[in-house]
Amino acid sequence: MSRRDRPIRVFIVDDHAVVRDGLRFRFETSEDFDVVGEADTVSSARDGIMRTRPDVAIVDVRLPDGSGIELVRDVRSADAGIASIMFTSHPADTALFQSVLAGAVGYLVKDASTDEIHEAVRVAASGGSLVNRTTLDDLRSIPMAEDARLPSDLTPQERRILDLVTQGMTNREIADRFGLAEKTVRNYVSTILGKMGLKNRVQAAAYVARASAQLAGAGSRYGAL
């Protein structure tokens, strides 16, 4: 048994039964984990996750009735204590970056080893991030405007909001943090992107990831946007 006083509760979301079966088997090989539910659609996963309140949800990026990104955003808004890990066959998928911005702690590829899956879930359950050097390199590869720089005319409030945006917080969460209307935060974000010469949040995350990587040097295996 791990140092936790109970197994890590895991919820699996994937539209392929064979994938769910394979994941469940991997967790059943260790008493450190307890699979508390499974789902194959966004709607059934949303209901199941809110009912079982797992520690970690492993979510396929694309589901029959919608996007895993939408599911992660909804789960985070409802219960920020549930960590979400995206599960994908394509680690270079731009949707993964959007998932991180929606609140996922990172991603796993579907051919990951059992040890890698176990480690990732333990890190997520402990509140850690799976955003590693490879992910930062991918973010830095996203095309950006050549003149994109952190403008000197960003106000202190805009800098604080930019930091939360690149941490993956939604407009609603930022609004709650600062006691603002969600529309006000949306206007702040638009202004920030305009000043930076960027088009969207993914590009903002790429910018901050690039700057952070330059400051951190070699860094550790896990990091944060």
Long-range contacts (C-beta under 8 A, 24 or more apart in sequence): 1-31, 1-32, 2-32, 2-122, 4-32, 4-125, 6-34, 7-31, 7-32, 7-33, 7-34, 8-32, 8-33, 8-34, 8-55, 8-56, 8-121, 8-122, 8-125, 9-34, 9-36, 9-52, 9-53, 9-54, 9-55, 9-56, 10-34, 10-35, 10-36, 10-54, 10-55, 10-56, 10-57, 10-58, 10-121, 11-35, 11-36, 11-37, 11-38, 11-39, 11-45, 11-48, 11-49, 11-52, 11-54, 11-56, 11-57, 11-58, 12-37, 12-38, 12-39, 12-57, 12-58, 13-38, 13-39, 13-40, 13-45, 13-49, 13-57, 13-58, 13-59, 13-60, 13-63, 13-68, 13-71, 13-87, 14-40, 14-58, 14-60, 14-87, 15-40, 15-41, 15-60, 15-63, 15-64, 16-40, 19-60, 19-87, 19-110, 23-58, 23-87, 23-117, 26-114, 26-117, 26-118, 27-118, 29-114, 30-118, 32-118, 32-122, 33-118, 33-121, 40-64, 41-65, 41-66, 42-66, 42-67, 42-68, 42-70, 42-71, 45-71, 46-71, 46-74, 46-75, 49-75, 49-82, 50-75, 50-78, 50-79, 53-79, 53-82, 54-82, 55-82, 55-83, 55-124, 55-125, 56-82, 56-83, 56-84, 56-85, 56-121, 56-124, 56-125, 57-82, 57-83, 57-84, 57-85, 58-84, 58-85, 58-87, 58-108, 58-121, 59-84, 59-85, 59-86, 59-87, 59-104, 60-86, 60-87, 60-88, 61-86, 61-87, 61-88, 61-93, 61-95, 61-96, 61-99, 62-95, 67-95, 68-99, 69-95, 69-98, 69-99, 69-102, 70-102, 72-99, 72-102, 72-103, 72-104, 73-102, 73-103, 73-170, 75-103, 76-102, 76-103, 76-168, 76-170, 76-173, 77-170, 77-172, 77-173, 80-173, 83-124, 83-125, 83-127, 84-124, 85-120, 85-121, 85-124, 85-130, 91-134, 91-138, 92-138, 94-142, 94-202, 96-135, 96-138, 97-138, 97-139, 97-142, 97-202, 97-205, 97-206, 98-201, 98-202, 100-131, 100-135, 100-168, 100-205, 100-225, 101-165, 101-166, 101-168, 101-201, 101-202, 101-205, 101-225, 102-168, 102-170, 103-168, 103-169, 103-170, 104-168, 105-129, 105-130, 105-131, 106-130, 106-131, 106-132, 106-135, 107-135, 123-222, 128-222, 129-222, 129-223, 129-224, 130-222, 131-222, 131-223, 131-224, 131-225, 132-221, 132-222, 132-223, 133-213, 133-219, 133-221, 133-223, 135-209, 136-209, 136-210, 136-212, 136-213, 136-223, 139-202, 139-205, 139-206, 139-209, 139-210, 139-225, 140-206, 140-209, 140-210, 140-213, 141-206, 142-202, 142-203, 142-206, 144-198, 144-203, 144-206, 144-207, 145-197, 145-198, 147-197, 148-196, 148-197, 148-198, 148-203, 148-207, 149-196, 149-197, 150-196, 150-207, 150-211, 151-195, 151-196, 153-195, 154-192, 154-195, 157-188, 158-188, 158-191, 158-192, 158-195, 161-185, 161-188, 161-189, 161-192, 162-192, 162-204, 162-208, 163-208, 165-189, 165-192, 165-201, 165-204, 165-205, 166-201, 166-204, 166-205, 166-208, 166-209, 166-225, 167-224, 167-225, 168-225
